[in-house]
Amino acid sequence: MRRPPPDFVIVGAPKCGTTSIHVTLQKHPQLFLPSLKEPHYFAYDLPKRREVETLRDYDNLFEPAEAQQLRGETSSLYLSSHPAIGAILERRPDAKFIAMVRNPVDMFISWHNECVKALDEDQADPERAWALQEERAAGRAIPRYCKEPAFLQYRRICGLGSQIEAFYRTVPEHHRLTIVFDELRQTPRLTYERIIRFLRVEDDGTAEFVRENVYARPKSALVARFVRFAFLNAAFRRVRLSCKPFLNRHGIRPMGWLIQHNLEPVAKPALRAEFRRELETAFAPDVIRLEALLGMPLRERWSGGDSRWETAASYCAAAAQCE
């Protein structure tokens, strides 16, 4: 008898290329990934983000898979969810995991924008949003339409060093693969080969990853508020979730369609030099941790040709000695 899904999972992190990998792997004949990205079924500690709430509905996502296909899914917050990866391993001890990491400063800018798009965030200025983290951790200054205040703790969400460290402690080495976001753009063919070799499927010759999720903001605030109402209103949510299993099986995503058609590309904000240094100092411990875990010179790769990360790392080392 065939073991239950998932055979493999793309566990995050958000804004690190998970959608590009998901859409690209959907095209491989030996792999099956459902049309619903981000089911987050195993993220029990993020109830408002779970698009699939029962094990039966989760299994139904994979019903169209052919017998010879590996069944995978993508939920970009599994990496930051405390129970998710352990819960997947409890169901499938042999499951394989793909994790993504990115320069945390770039990730923060993109994640902040994602929160603005979804109306989780009411501060369009990323510097102002960053400054409000402590206030919001105390339950104050939470935006009216925010679905999950934890999403606004940018330091924790984008601090991938500790998340990858916990991931490595939980998942055996031969069952995990970690990819740096830069590699999707700079060496797509080599990165694709690593993934299919890890999943042990045949090479179909894919040389590029599909580009998804350009930097954008809502065109209509009214439409964005309607979408948020649909997620937050208890009665509307019950109706939506009752219809969702049927819609998921047939690849129908009316809310997703509405969200995408209400977006327009915009330019990324330019950060003040002082604020960028503040971010680099805040994230330096995580970058150092990632370097050790991945065995890569990430500070050099993400420095932009100067010594910013080195300076931030030195500052953090000095501060630690003074504590």
Sequence and secondary structure as in RCSB ss.txt:
>XXXX:A:sequence
MRRPPPDFVIVGAPKCGTTSIHVTLQKHPQLFLPSLKEPHYFAYDLPKRREVETLRDYDNLFEPAEAQQLRGETS
SLYLSSHPAIGAILERRPDAKFIAMVRNPVDMFISWHNECVKALDEDQADPERAWALQEERAAGRAIPRYCKEPA
FLQYRRICGLGSQIEAFYRTVPEHHRLTIVFDELRQTPRLTYERIIRFLRVEDDGTAEFVRENVYARPKSALVAR
FVRFAFLNAAFRRVRLSCKPFLNRHGIRPMGWLIQHNLEPVAKPALRAEFRRELETAFAPDVIRLEALLGMPLRE
RWSGGDSRWETAASYCAAAAQCE
>XXXX:A:secstr
    S SEEEEE TTSSHHHHHHHHTT TTEE  S     TT TT GGG S  SHHHHHHTTTT  TTSEEEEE 
TTTTT TTHHHHHHHH TT EEEEEE  HHHHHHHHHHHHHHTTS    SHHHHHHTHHHHHTT S  TT S GG
GG HHHHT HHHHHHHHHHHS GGGEEEEEHHHHHHSHHHHHHHHHHHHT       S      SEEES HHHHH
HHHHHHH HHHHHHHHHHHHHHHHTT  HHHHHHHHTEEE       HHHHHHHHHHHHHHHHHHHHHHT  HHH
HTSTTSSHHHHHHHHHHHHHHH 
